[in-house]
Amino acid sequence: MPKTKEKFDHILDNRFTKFERARLIGSRALQISQGAPFLMDFSKKDLVNLNYDPIAIAKKEFESGVLLIEIKRVLPHE
């Protein structure tokens, strides 16, 4: 295995960086605030507990893994 691949193995797995996470949640919260349907079923009680906050709803969707947004990472050439 080349050294450069070892150097970037932590990037290649399925975890998101804090910047990617913020971008995903922010993009989804914007969609929700503009009237997009929820990707999960929320009861009235859940929405009241979340204060109908688009960011909180987007976080719940992100944590449950239902977001259909993907991240393409550009890695340096070997």
C-alpha positions in Angstrom: 0.0 0.0 0.0 1.5 3.4 -1.0 2.2 5.9 1.8 -0.2 8.4 0.3 -3.2 6.0 0.6 -2.3 5.4 4.3 -2.1 9.1 4.8 -5.7 9.6 3.6 -7.4 6.4 4.9 -9.1 8.4 7.7 -10.8 10.5 4.9 -11.9 7.6 2.8 -14.1 5.9 5.4 -17.8 6.7 5.9 -17.4 9.3 8.6 -18.0 12.9 7.9 -15.8 15.8 8.8 -17.3 18.6 11.0 -17.4 20.8 7.9 -19.2 18.2 5.8 -21.7 17.6 8.6 -22.4 21.3 9.0 -22.9 21.7 5.2 -25.3 18.7 5.0 -27.4 19.8 8.0 -27.4 23.4 6.8 -28.4 22.5 3.3 -31.2 20.3 4.5 -32.4 22.9 7.0 -32.7 25.4 4.2 -34.7 22.9 2.2 -37.0 22.3 5.1 -37.4 26.0 5.8 -38.5 26.5 2.2 -41.2 23.9 2.5 -39.6 20.6 1.5 -41.3 17.5 2.9 -39.7 15.7 5.8 -37.8 12.6 5.0 -38.9 11.0 8.3 -42.3 10.7 10.0 -42.5 13.1 12.9 -45.4 13.1 15.3 -46.9 16.4 16.5 -45.2 15.8 19.8 -41.8 15.3 18.2 -42.2 18.6 16.2 -43.3 20.5 19.3 -40.2 19.1 21.2 -38.0 20.3 18.4 -39.8 23.7 18.4 -40.5 23.2 14.6 -36.8 24.3 14.2 -35.5 23.3 10.7 -32.0 22.8 12.0 -33.1 20.5 14.7 -35.2 18.5 12.3 -32.3 18.3 9.8 -30.0 17.1 12.6 -32.5 14.3 13.4 -32.7 13.3 9.7 -28.9 13.3 9.5 -28.4 11.2 12.6 -31.0 8.7 11.3 -29.1 8.4 8.0 -32.0 9.3 5.7 -30.4 12.3 3.9 -30.0 11.7 0.2 -27.2 14.2 -0.2 -23.8 12.8 -1.0 -20.3 14.2 -0.5 -17.6 14.0 -3.2 -14.2 14.4 -1.8 -11.3 15.6 -4.0 -8.1 14.0 -2.9 -4.6 15.0 -4.0 -3.0 13.0 -6.8 -0.4 10.5 -5.9 
